[in-house]
Amino acid sequence: MSSPKDESTAKKWNFQDSARLYNIDNWSNGYFAVNSQGEVIVRAPVGESRLEEVSLVEIVTGLQERGLEMPVMLRMENLVDARIRELNESFRKAIKAAKYKGEYRGAFPVKVNQQYHVISEIVRFGKRYHHGLEVGSKAELLIALSIMDDRESLVICNGYKDREFIDLALQARILGYKCFFVVENPSEIPLIISRSKEMNVEPMIGTRLKLATKVEGHWSEDSGDRSLFGLNIKQLIQVVDMLKEANLLHCFQLVHFHLGSQIPNIRNIRQGLLEACRYYIDLCNEGAPLQYLDIGGGLAVDYNGTYSTDGHSRNYNIQEYCADVVEAIQESLDEYGLAHPTIISESGRATVAHTAVLLFNVLDVTRFQAEPVPDSLPEDTPEPILNLLDVTRTVMPGRIQECYNDVMHYRTLVRDLFARGEINLRTVAVADNLYLNALQQIVAQMGTLKRIPPEIESLPEQLADIYYANFSVFQSLPDAWAINQVFPVMPIHRLNEEPTQQAVIADITCDCDGKLRNFSHIDDNSTTIPLHLLEADNDYYIGVFLVGAYQETLGDLHNLFGDPNIASIRVNEDRTFDLVHEFEGDSISDVLTYVEYDPQHLFQVFRKKAERAVKDGRISVQQRQQMIRLFEESLRGYTYFEK
């Protein structure tokens, strides 16, 4: 039986505290939560409005029983369906509320996640909404033409187009697809015209605008006069004149613009729309029978849950976004008596970010924990070390900067003594422990400072534990490394316990950049994350959330760590889940072929070396067999840490 003291202690931390700490209710969009057992659950929509909850720990256990070890990229089909439904229904409601006389059509950008089972699920579920695809290359166009079978869904062809690209899209028109060329450069027009006449098919043509509107956030360079893509005003007029001359102006039906992948401020979106509508109005006056306005991407994801204009967040929800889009277009065009166009959006990030979680286990930890300070030191202890001992006893509010300066000074003197050979390693170890103890006291009292000096500000990260985790940042979370993208990170279990350790998370790539360096929790963005002490013989699992957009495609083979295991699940009405698709991650043999090695050749070379070692008497025949067997098994093995 627990004592009253034990019960009081147990009540100090519970799953609700963890939910607040990791801010899960604000970034999860309602799809993830912490249950009373202290485990992260996925709240999967089943049907139109019903939610069913399944623990991620239960899913991990089920995957491991089926032979899928960590790390795993977990995809959830229910969430793909839910995101498509929410986007389309939100536009439908906004259109109805405003009495807008046009329609909405979505087009998912294939580049955001080209994986077959993601695209096929988007096409399958999106068919009821005529949700189409946006493509930017011949390869992506081939995907669209092979997977899509709804002739009402749109295929939007962005990017630069050669003759083969144009011919493929024109063949799609012959087959009955609503396949648009979005012209990025006037030089594309003559080729489109000549191939259309040669193949005797009328093209569906749009143009990409280069707007003056600038946006905030990571992708601000996608907007403004110096953006890489789109036609300026002079080029736009040039396109209109070429189409008129070819008697194909009637094929010019779409205007497109794209302000950025993640637009945090709704005012930027509205400003861009108003500018684009001015182009739309004047192009109609030029005689172009426009029917579609493609507003591109930009619908943001609230990665840090702050509901703000921070680059990793957004100050609006999907309903506000749709309402503002519809209202801005309607107000602009009604003034000129123009028919309301079909609104197209290429929302990729917002469609799939929530649908995937990277799961991995922690392998080991390095702790920066000082030992207790001794009451006294030997009489022959060098003076700088004695001074370090004094500092550890005098750290207090009001003296933090002074103590920090003293600690750094005396530590330098100790290192100088060691460099001159006047003290040994054991003596330096005593000094380092005092140094670490003093710094930890300083960190503990940093909250008392009104202004934290820059040299002290980084101390929490310097003293944080390093948790070594079984994954590769470069393969599975490339944006975390390349552009300092913030993804929600948290343990998926033990959330009824207080996480007492400030930590950084390192991957297993043997690279100083192979770590997660930005975390978002209740205290806003941080370079460390609270985690639990590891338990002997028990795995510790961490999830990185909102990783469904871009991460799988952009990953690279740093240290030849390949794709992780992949699992696609569907949650059922009885709170069970079906493993719909499972893919073993890359084997060592796979990744070697990616970098132009022939695994079979490597095996034969190694076998000959082992045979030569037998002849030279260095190993026995039995040892040879063991070596060859291990080499062969390793070629077939997982690139990540295996138990």
C-alpha positions, 0 to 999 in steps of 0.5 A, a space after each residue: 500500500 502506498 503511503 500518503 507521501 508516495 501518493 502526493 509525489 505521484 500526483 505531481 506529474 501526470 499525462 496532462 502535464 506532459 500534454 502541456 509540456 510538449 504542446 501536443 494539443 496545439 500542433 496536432 490539429 486534434 489528430 494526436 493526444 496523450 491518454 491517461 496511460 501516458 501514451 501518445 495516441 492517434 485520433 483517427 477519423 473513421 467515417 464522416 465524423 467518428 474518431 477512434 483512438 489507437 496508442 502509438 506504443 500498441 502500433 510499434 508493438 504490432 509492427 515489431 511482432 511483424 518484423 519491422 524494427 525501428 526506425 519506422 516511417 508510419 503513415 496513417 491513411 485515415 489522416 490522408 482522407 481526413 485532410 482531403 475531406 477537410 480542405 474540400 469541405 471547408 471550401 465548399 462551406 465557404 463558397 456556400 456561405 458567400 453565395 460564390 458562383 464558382 467551384 473548388 478543385 484541389 490539385 495535390 503537388 506530387 513533389 510534396 510526397 511522390 510515394 506510390 501509396 500516398 498518391 494512390 490514396 489521395 487519388 482514390 479518396 479525392 475522387 469524390 471531390 474531383 481532387 487532382 494532381 499538380 506535376 512539375 516533371 515528365 516523371 510526375 506527369 506519367 504518375 498522374 496519367 497512370 493513376 488518375 481515372 477521374 476525367 473531372 479532376 485536374 492535372 496541372 502541369 507546372 515547370 519547364 516543358 520540352 517537346 516530350 512533356 508537351 506531347 504527353 500532356 496533349 495525349 492526356 487531352 486526347 484521352 479526355 483529361 483536363 490537363 493544363 499547361 501552366 506557362 512558365 516562360 514565353 518560349 514554351 508557347 511556340 512549341 505548345 502551338 506547333 505540337 497542338 496543331 500537329 496532333 490536332 488537339 486544342 491545349 488547355 493553357 494557363 500562365 504563372 504570374 510573378 506577383 509583387 506581393 512579398 510574404 513572410 516565412 522560410 519560403 519568402 523568396 518564392 514571392 516578389 519581383 525576384 522570384 524564380 518562377 512566373 511571367 512578368 507583365 511584359 512576358 504575359 502580354 507577349 504570351 497573349 499576343 502569341 496566342 491571339 496570332 495563332 487563334 488560340 486565345 480561347 485556350 487561355 483559361 487559367 491564371 496561376 500564382 504561388 507565393 510560397 510553401 508555408 505562408 504564416 500570415 493570412 494577410 499576405 495571402 489576401 494581399 496576393 489574391 487581390 493582386 492576382 485578381 487585378 491580373 485576372 480582370 485585365 486578362 479578361 479585358 484582353 479577350 482571354 476567356 478565363 475560367 480558373 484561378 489557381 492560387 498555388 500552395 501556401 496553406 501553412 502547417 502549425 509545426 510549433 503550435 503557436 498560432 502565430 506569424 512565426 515561420 513554423 506556424 500560421 495565424 489562421 486555420 483552414 476555415 479562415 483560409 478558405 473564407 478569405 480566399 473566396 471573399 477576396 476573389 468574389 469582391 474583386 471580380 463582382 466590381 467588374 461583373 465577371 463570372 466567378 472562376 473555379 478556384 484551384 489550390 495546390 495545397 500539399 504540405 497541409 494535406 500530408 504533413 500530419 499523416 506521417 510520424 517518424 518513430 525511433 528508439 534511443 540507443 544510449 545517452 551521454 550525461 553531463 552530470 557533475 558528481 557531488 562537490 567534496 568538502 575539501 581537497 588535498 593540501 597539494 591541490 593547485 590554487 586554480 582548482 581550489 578557486 574552482 571549489 570556492 566558486 561552486 560554493 558562491 553561485 547565487 542570484 546577483 553573482 551569476 555573470 561574475 561566477 561564470 567569468 571566474 569559472 572560465 578563467 580558472 578552468 583555463 589555468 587548469 588546462 594550462 597546468 596540464 599542458 605544461 605537464 604539472 598536473 595529471 589526468 586525474 587532477 584535471 578530472 577533479 577540476 572538470 567536475 567542479 567546473 561542471 558543477 558550477 555551470 549547472 548551478 548557473 543554468 539552474 539560476 538563469 531564470 532569475 536574470 532579467 537579461 541573459 548574457 549571450 555567453 551564458 545563453 547557450 549553457 543549457 544546450 552545452 550541458 544537455 544530455 545527448 540521446 543517441 537515437 536510431 535514425 538518420 536526420 539526413 535520410 528521414 528529416 532533411 529539412 531539420 538539417 538543411 533549413 532548421 525546420 521545426 518538427 514536433 518531437 516527443 516521447 510516445 510513452 512514459 508520459 505519466 512521469 516527469 521528464 527530468 533530463 534536458 537533452 539533445 537528440 543525435 542520430 547515428 551518422 557520425 556527423 556533427 550536424 546529425 542531430 535535432 537542434 530545434 524543438 518546440 514545446 511549452 516554453 517556445 522554440 528551444 535547442 533542448 528537449 525534456 526527456 526521461 532517464 533511460 531504463 535498463 532493458 526497456 526501449 525508449 521510443 520517440 516520435 517526430 510528427 508532421 513529417 509527411 511533406 517532403 521529408 521522404 523524397 528529399 532524404 539522402 544516403 549520408 553514411 549510407 543509411 537508407 530508407 527506414 522501414 515503412 508502414 501504412 496503417 488504417 484504423 478501424 471502427 473497433 480501435 484495431 488497425 490494419 497494416 495496409 502496406 509494409 516495406 522493409 527499409 533499404 538493405 546494405 546491398 540496396 544502398 551500395 547499388 545506389 552508389 554504383 557498387 555491385 554487391 555480388 562483386 564485393 562478396 566475391 572479392 571478399 570470399 577470395 580474400 578469405 580463401 587466400 587467408 586460409 591458404 596462408 594459414 591465418 584463419 581456419 576453414 571454419 573461420 572462413 565460413 563464419 566470415 563469409 556468412 557474416 558478410 553475406 548476411 550483412 549485405 541483406 541486413 538493415 542499414 540501421 542499428 539492429 538488436 
